[in-house]
Amino acid sequence: MEGTIGKILVVDDDENICEVIKMYLQSSGYDTRISNDGKEAQEVFLEYKPDLVLLDIMLPHVDGIDVLKWIRKENETPVIMLTAKGDTFDKVLGLELGADDYVVKPFEPKELIARIKAVMRRYNVDNGSKETLSFPDLSIDVNSYTVLYKGEEIKMPPKEFELLYYLANNKNRVFTREQLLCEVWGYDYPGDSRTVDVHIKRLREKLHGGSNWQLETVWGVGYKFEVK
């Protein structure tokens, strides 16, 4: 939409929360649509084509996890999950299924805006300043956010891609989970270290390694992209 910096779909069954979020998003320059149930959200998603989705987990008709699965079948649009305080299982499950981030309720509007900007900044990469990393059986093109593995394009959400790119661009260097949270998520990320573990697990499910490279666990420390 002309005059805005992006389109965001807010999906939550709490109408009051939605209106507050919409007010802050619009004041920050985002065009915003609201949906209060999962089935309607799918219809709005197809028509509205948002740049990012804020998605609650507990929704009527179709829950947020199923909406996320539905989005990820055909689309890599960034998704930030809205979770209730203490729902660790839901957070981890959401990340495993392809969510880019999560925000725990209740949250400060400034924190939410910061998370949105961080995710969208990484999704809309500056094409003139990046490069393609190439290894046997693996090509990581940050201009188009695409990964080719053994000649086939591997779909992955932006955060998953960024973690792979960061490790590969710093090959053979070991990073702690806390360092990766800070560097890849782009700010003082308040999530726990399982966020990194979940993304590494998903990368390993898609990329089984090459003739001279591997995503390695350094026990007691963290992870590295090892090139022999």
N, C-alpha and C positions, 0 to 999 in steps of 0.2 A: 504494500500500500504506500502510495507516494507520501513523503513527509515523515515516515516512520523508519526505525532502524531494524525492524524485524517483526514477524508475526508469531504470536505465542498462543497456543491452545491450553487453557487451564481446565483440568478435569477434576472436580471434587464435588461430593454430594452436599457439602456445607455451603449454602448460598452466601452466608455472611463472609466466610473466608474467601470465597471466589471474588466477591465484590471488593474486598480490601486489596487482594492481590491485583485485581484488574486496575484499581485506582493507582497503585504504585507503579505498575508496569506502564500504564499509559502516561503517567507523569515522567517516566524515564524514556519515553519515546517509542514504546512498543505498541503495535496494533494487537488487540487482544480479543479472543473469543472465549466463551465459557460454556462448559457442558457439565451437567450434574449427574449423569449416569453413563456407564460404560458403553452401552449400545448406541446411544446418541453420539457419544464421543467418536465412535468409528465413522459414523456418517459425516460428522462435522470435519473430521480429519481429511476425508477424501475430497470434500468440497472446498475446504479452507486452505489446505496444503500449508500447514504451519512450518515455521523454521525451527521451532522447538516446542515440546509438549511438557507441561507440568502435570504429573499424573498421580493422583491419590490411589492407594491400594484398595481401600474398602469402598466399593461402589455398588449401587444397585444394578441389577440385570446382568451386567458383565463386569467382573472385578478388574482391578487395575493390572494385576499380573497377566490376565488373559488378554487385556488390551495391549499390553507391552508385547506379548508373544505375537499378537496379530500384526502390530506395526513392524516388528522385526522380520516377519516372513518376507516382506517385499520392500522394506524401506529402512534407510539408515538415519532418519530424522533424529536429532538428539532428544533424549527423554530424561527428565529429572523426576525422580520419584518423591512423593510427599508421604512420609511415614510417621506413624504415631511413636511417641517416645518409648524407647525400650524394645521395639519390634526388631530385634537383631536378625531373626530368621527371615523376615520379610526383606530387610535391607540386602542381606547376602543373596537371597534368591533373586531379587530384582537385578542386582549387578551381574549375576550369572546369566540371566536371560538377556542382557544387553543394555540395561540402563546405564547412562553416562555418569550419573551422580544421584545423590539423594539428600533431602533436607528433612530434618526431624521437626515435627510440630511440638510445641509452638516455636515459631522462628521469628527472628527480626527481619522486617522487610529489606533492610540494607544487606543482610546476609544473603537473602534470596536473590536480590538483584546482582550481587557479586558473583554468585554461583552461575546465574544465567549468562552474564557477560563472559565469564571464564570459559564456559562450555562453547558458546557461540564464537568466541574469539578463536578458539582452536579449530572449530568446524570450518570457519571461513578463513582459510590460510592465505597469507600474502603470497601470491603466485611468483612474485619476482625475487623472493629472498631465500627460497628453499631449493632442494635438490632431490635426486633419486639415489638411494643407496642400493647397491647391487652385490649379491653374494651368489654362490652356486645354488640354483633352484629357487632363489628368492630375490624379488625386486620390490623396494618400498618407495613409492612415488608420493612425496608429500604435497606436490602441486595439485594432484587430483585425489589424494587420500585413497590410493588404491595399492593393494598388495597382490603381487603375482607369485604364486608358489607352484613350482613344477609346471609352469606354463598356464596355470588356471588362476583367474581372479578370485581372491578370498574376501568375502564380505566381512566387515567388522565395524562396530560402532566407533565413533571418533576417539573416545578415550582409550579404547583397546589399541587402536592404530597408534596413538601418540605414545603409549607406553612402549610398544614394539620399536617405534622409530627412535625414541630417546635411548633405549638400551643399545640398539644396533649402531646408532650414531656415536656411542661411547663404548665401542666394543672392548671386551676384556676388562672393563672396569666394573668393580663390584659396588652395588648401591644397597643401602639399607632400605627397608620398607618406608621408613620415615622420610628419607631423602627422595624416594620416588614419589611419595605423596606430595611433597613440597614442589618438586621440579616438574612433574607431569601434570599435576592438578593446578599448578600455576600460582598458588597463594598458600597461605597458612591453613591448609585443609584440616578440618577438625575430625575427619573420619578416622576409623581405627585401621590397623595394619592389614586386616582381613580384606580390605578393599583391593590392595595390591595382589594378595594371594588369589583372589577370585579372578582378576584380570589375567594373571599369569596362567592360571589353570585353563582359561578359555583360549588363550593364545596357543598353548601346547596342544589343545584338542584340534586346532586348525593347522598348526605348523609342527610337524614331527621332526624337524631338524634337517640339516643338509650334510653334504660330504665333509664340510669343514667348519660348520657353525651349529650352535645349539643354545637354547635358553636354559641356563644352568642355575640350580639352587646352590648357594654357598651356605652350608648349614651354620646356623648361629649368627649369620650376618645378613644375607639378603639374596639378591639375584644379579646375574650378569648375562650379557650376550657374548658367549665365548666363540672366538674365531681361532682355529688352530693354524 
